[in-house]
Amino acid sequence: MGDVAAKMKVMPESPDVDLDALEDRLESVLPEGAEIRGYDRDDVAFGLVALLTTVVVPDDSGGTEAVEEAFRDVDGVESITVESVGRL
């Protein structure tokens, strides 16, 4: 089995959330076998900036659900949206 790469949009609770610290918190809660391969930032509106994360998980791990659940519990995260998924 291979790996799956998912582009996930992480919306912070407010424009005041420190995105560098949020990146560190996201990395600290990753399930075993998952890894973040990069971040981009997307200006949303009124100073709000979303994190676009590329997450790689093993194909046999059940998709991105475990990562989504872990990210939702991180302090400062309002919502998670999976933008795209593909096999590597």
PyMOL CGO cylinders between C-alpha atoms (Angstrom):
from pymol import cmd
from pymol.cgo import CYLINDER

trace = [
    CYLINDER, 0.00, 0.00, 0.00, 1.07, 3.56, -0.63, 0.3, 1, 1, 1, 1, 1, 1,
    CYLINDER, 1.07, 3.56, -0.63, 0.49, 6.89, 1.02, 0.3, 1, 1, 1, 1, 1, 1,
    CYLINDER, 0.49, 6.89, 1.02, -2.28, 9.44, 0.68, 0.3, 1, 1, 1, 1, 1, 1,
    CYLINDER, -2.28, 9.44, 0.68, -1.65, 13.19, 0.58, 0.3, 1, 1, 1, 1, 1, 1,
    CYLINDER, -1.65, 13.19, 0.58, -4.40, 15.53, 1.70, 0.3, 1, 1, 1, 1, 1, 1,
    CYLINDER, -4.40, 15.53, 1.70, -4.56, 19.31, 1.45, 0.3, 1, 1, 1, 1, 1, 1,
    CYLINDER, -4.56, 19.31, 1.45, -6.42, 20.52, 4.55, 0.3, 1, 1, 1, 1, 1, 1,
    CYLINDER, -6.42, 20.52, 4.55, -7.62, 24.04, 5.32, 0.3, 1, 1, 1, 1, 1, 1,
    CYLINDER, -7.62, 24.04, 5.32, -7.31, 24.91, 9.00, 0.3, 1, 1, 1, 1, 1, 1,
    CYLINDER, -7.31, 24.91, 9.00, -9.33, 27.97, 9.99, 0.3, 1, 1, 1, 1, 1, 1,
    CYLINDER, -9.33, 27.97, 9.99, -8.15, 29.72, 13.16, 0.3, 1, 1, 1, 1, 1, 1,
    CYLINDER, -8.15, 29.72, 13.16, -10.68, 31.01, 15.69, 0.3, 1, 1, 1, 1, 1, 1,
    CYLINDER, -10.68, 31.01, 15.69, -9.69, 34.63, 15.08, 0.3, 1, 1, 1, 1, 1, 1,
    CYLINDER, -9.69, 34.63, 15.08, -7.13, 36.83, 13.32, 0.3, 1, 1, 1, 1, 1, 1,
    CYLINDER, -7.13, 36.83, 13.32, -5.32, 37.07, 16.67, 0.3, 1, 1, 1, 1, 1, 1,
    CYLINDER, -5.32, 37.07, 16.67, -4.22, 33.40, 16.63, 0.3, 1, 1, 1, 1, 1, 1,
    CYLINDER, -4.22, 33.40, 16.63, -0.42, 33.09, 16.25, 0.3, 1, 1, 1, 1, 1, 1,
    CYLINDER, -0.42, 33.09, 16.25, -0.12, 30.92, 13.12, 0.3, 1, 1, 1, 1, 1, 1,
    CYLINDER, -0.12, 30.92, 13.12, 3.47, 29.85, 13.83, 0.3, 1, 1, 1, 1, 1, 1,
    CYLINDER, 3.47, 29.85, 13.83, 2.42, 28.56, 17.26, 0.3, 1, 1, 1, 1, 1, 1,
    CYLINDER, 2.42, 28.56, 17.26, -0.66, 26.93, 15.69, 0.3, 1, 1, 1, 1, 1, 1,
    CYLINDER, -0.66, 26.93, 15.69, 1.60, 25.06, 13.23, 0.3, 1, 1, 1, 1, 1, 1,
    CYLINDER, 1.60, 25.06, 13.23, 3.62, 23.72, 16.19, 0.3, 1, 1, 1, 1, 1, 1,
    CYLINDER, 3.62, 23.72, 16.19, 0.46, 22.60, 17.99, 0.3, 1, 1, 1, 1, 1, 1,
    CYLINDER, 0.46, 22.60, 17.99, -0.85, 20.83, 14.87, 0.3, 1, 1, 1, 1, 1, 1,
    CYLINDER, -0.85, 20.83, 14.87, 2.42, 18.92, 14.47, 0.3, 1, 1, 1, 1, 1, 1,
    CYLINDER, 2.42, 18.92, 14.47, 2.36, 17.87, 18.13, 0.3, 1, 1, 1, 1, 1, 1,
    CYLINDER, 2.36, 17.87, 18.13, -1.03, 16.12, 17.82, 0.3, 1, 1, 1, 1, 1, 1,
    CYLINDER, -1.03, 16.12, 17.82, -0.45, 14.17, 14.60, 0.3, 1, 1, 1, 1, 1, 1,
    CYLINDER, -0.45, 14.17, 14.60, -1.48, 10.52, 14.82, 0.3, 1, 1, 1, 1, 1, 1,
    CYLINDER, -1.48, 10.52, 14.82, 1.24, 7.89, 14.44, 0.3, 1, 1, 1, 1, 1, 1,
    CYLINDER, 1.24, 7.89, 14.44, 2.29, 7.44, 10.83, 0.3, 1, 1, 1, 1, 1, 1,
    CYLINDER, 2.29, 7.44, 10.83, 1.03, 10.86, 9.69, 0.3, 1, 1, 1, 1, 1, 1,
    CYLINDER, 1.03, 10.86, 9.69, 3.31, 13.73, 8.77, 0.3, 1, 1, 1, 1, 1, 1,
    CYLINDER, 3.31, 13.73, 8.77, 2.92, 17.32, 7.64, 0.3, 1, 1, 1, 1, 1, 1,
    CYLINDER, 2.92, 17.32, 7.64, 4.80, 18.02, 4.42, 0.3, 1, 1, 1, 1, 1, 1,
    CYLINDER, 4.80, 18.02, 4.42, 4.23, 21.74, 4.27, 0.3, 1, 1, 1, 1, 1, 1,
    CYLINDER, 4.23, 21.74, 4.27, 2.15, 24.79, 5.03, 0.3, 1, 1, 1, 1, 1, 1,
    CYLINDER, 2.15, 24.79, 5.03, 0.76, 27.60, 2.94, 0.3, 1, 1, 1, 1, 1, 1,
    CYLINDER, 0.76, 27.60, 2.94, -1.26, 30.55, 4.13, 0.3, 1, 1, 1, 1, 1, 1,
    CYLINDER, -1.26, 30.55, 4.13, -4.47, 31.80, 2.55, 0.3, 1, 1, 1, 1, 1, 1,
    CYLINDER, -4.47, 31.80, 2.55, -5.84, 35.29, 3.25, 0.3, 1, 1, 1, 1, 1, 1,
    CYLINDER, -5.84, 35.29, 3.25, -9.55, 34.78, 3.90, 0.3, 1, 1, 1, 1, 1, 1,
    CYLINDER, -9.55, 34.78, 3.90, -11.05, 38.13, 4.96, 0.3, 1, 1, 1, 1, 1, 1,
    CYLINDER, -11.05, 38.13, 4.96, -10.76, 40.90, 7.53, 0.3, 1, 1, 1, 1, 1, 1,
    CYLINDER, -10.76, 40.90, 7.53, -7.24, 39.87, 8.56, 0.3, 1, 1, 1, 1, 1, 1,
    CYLINDER, -7.24, 39.87, 8.56, -8.15, 36.19, 8.99, 0.3, 1, 1, 1, 1, 1, 1,
    CYLINDER, -8.15, 36.19, 8.99, -5.55, 33.86, 7.49, 0.3, 1, 1, 1, 1, 1, 1,
    CYLINDER, -5.55, 33.86, 7.49, -6.13, 30.12, 7.05, 0.3, 1, 1, 1, 1, 1, 1,
    CYLINDER, -6.13, 30.12, 7.05, -3.39, 27.50, 7.16, 0.3, 1, 1, 1, 1, 1, 1,
    CYLINDER, -3.39, 27.50, 7.16, -3.30, 25.14, 4.19, 0.3, 1, 1, 1, 1, 1, 1,
    CYLINDER, -3.30, 25.14, 4.19, -1.51, 22.00, 5.35, 0.3, 1, 1, 1, 1, 1, 1,
    CYLINDER, -1.51, 22.00, 5.35, -0.35, 19.09, 3.25, 0.3, 1, 1, 1, 1, 1, 1,
    CYLINDER, -0.35, 19.09, 3.25, -0.66, 15.95, 5.36, 0.3, 1, 1, 1, 1, 1, 1,
    CYLINDER, -0.66, 15.95, 5.36, 0.59, 12.50, 4.31, 0.3, 1, 1, 1, 1, 1, 1,
    CYLINDER, 0.59, 12.50, 4.31, -0.96, 9.40, 5.88, 0.3, 1, 1, 1, 1, 1, 1,
    CYLINDER, -0.96, 9.40, 5.88, -0.55, 5.70, 5.09, 0.3, 1, 1, 1, 1, 1, 1,
    CYLINDER, -0.55, 5.70, 5.09, -3.23, 4.44, 2.69, 0.3, 1, 1, 1, 1, 1, 1,
    CYLINDER, -3.23, 4.44, 2.69, -4.24, 1.68, 5.10, 0.3, 1, 1, 1, 1, 1, 1,
    CYLINDER, -4.24, 1.68, 5.10, -4.83, 4.01, 8.07, 0.3, 1, 1, 1, 1, 1, 1,
    CYLINDER, -4.83, 4.01, 8.07, -8.44, 4.87, 7.24, 0.3, 1, 1, 1, 1, 1, 1,
    CYLINDER, -8.44, 4.87, 7.24, -7.91, 8.16, 5.44, 0.3, 1, 1, 1, 1, 1, 1,
    CYLINDER, -7.91, 8.16, 5.44, -7.66, 11.55, 7.05, 0.3, 1, 1, 1, 1, 1, 1,
    CYLINDER, -7.66, 11.55, 7.05, -10.30, 11.11, 9.76, 0.3, 1, 1, 1, 1, 1, 1,
    CYLINDER, -10.30, 11.11, 9.76, -7.81, 10.62, 12.60, 0.3, 1, 1, 1, 1, 1, 1,
    CYLINDER, -7.81, 10.62, 12.60, -5.88, 13.72, 11.54, 0.3, 1, 1, 1, 1, 1, 1,
    CYLINDER, -5.88, 13.72, 11.54, -9.07, 15.79, 11.23, 0.3, 1, 1, 1, 1, 1, 1,
    CYLINDER, -9.07, 15.79, 11.23, -10.21, 14.73, 14.72, 0.3, 1, 1, 1, 1, 1, 1,
    CYLINDER, -10.21, 14.73, 14.72, -6.81, 15.51, 16.23, 0.3, 1, 1, 1, 1, 1, 1,
    CYLINDER, -6.81, 15.51, 16.23, -6.68, 18.95, 14.56, 0.3, 1, 1, 1, 1, 1, 1,
    CYLINDER, -6.68, 18.95, 14.56, -10.21, 19.84, 15.74, 0.3, 1, 1, 1, 1, 1, 1,
    CYLINDER, -10.21, 19.84, 15.74, -9.11, 19.49, 19.37, 0.3, 1, 1, 1, 1, 1, 1,
    CYLINDER, -9.11, 19.49, 19.37, -6.18, 21.91, 18.99, 0.3, 1, 1, 1, 1, 1, 1,
    CYLINDER, -6.18, 21.91, 18.99, -6.48, 25.21, 20.83, 0.3, 1, 1, 1, 1, 1, 1,
    CYLINDER, -6.48, 25.21, 20.83, -7.14, 28.05, 18.37, 0.3, 1, 1, 1, 1, 1, 1,
    CYLINDER, -7.14, 28.05, 18.37, -8.71, 25.93, 15.61, 0.3, 1, 1, 1, 1, 1, 1,
    CYLINDER, -8.71, 25.93, 15.61, -12.22, 26.89, 14.48, 0.3, 1, 1, 1, 1, 1, 1,
    CYLINDER, -12.22, 26.89, 14.48, -12.69, 24.33, 11.67, 0.3, 1, 1, 1, 1, 1, 1,
    CYLINDER, -12.69, 24.33, 11.67, -10.97, 21.84, 9.37, 0.3, 1, 1, 1, 1, 1, 1,
    CYLINDER, -10.97, 21.84, 9.37, -11.84, 21.27, 5.72, 0.3, 1, 1, 1, 1, 1, 1,
    CYLINDER, -11.84, 21.27, 5.72, -10.28, 18.67, 3.43, 0.3, 1, 1, 1, 1, 1, 1,
    CYLINDER, -10.28, 18.67, 3.43, -9.65, 20.49, 0.15, 0.3, 1, 1, 1, 1, 1, 1,
    CYLINDER, -9.65, 20.49, 0.15, -8.22, 17.57, -1.86, 0.3, 1, 1, 1, 1, 1, 1,
    CYLINDER, -8.22, 17.57, -1.86, -6.94, 14.01, -1.46, 0.3, 1, 1, 1, 1, 1, 1,
    CYLINDER, -6.94, 14.01, -1.46, -4.69, 11.96, -3.74, 0.3, 1, 1, 1, 1, 1, 1,
    CYLINDER, -4.69, 11.96, -3.74, -2.44, 8.93, -3.71, 0.3, 1, 1, 1, 1, 1, 1,
    CYLINDER, -2.44, 8.93, -3.71, 1.32, 9.31, -3.80, 0.3, 1, 1, 1, 1, 1, 1,
]
cmd.load_cgo(trace, "trace")
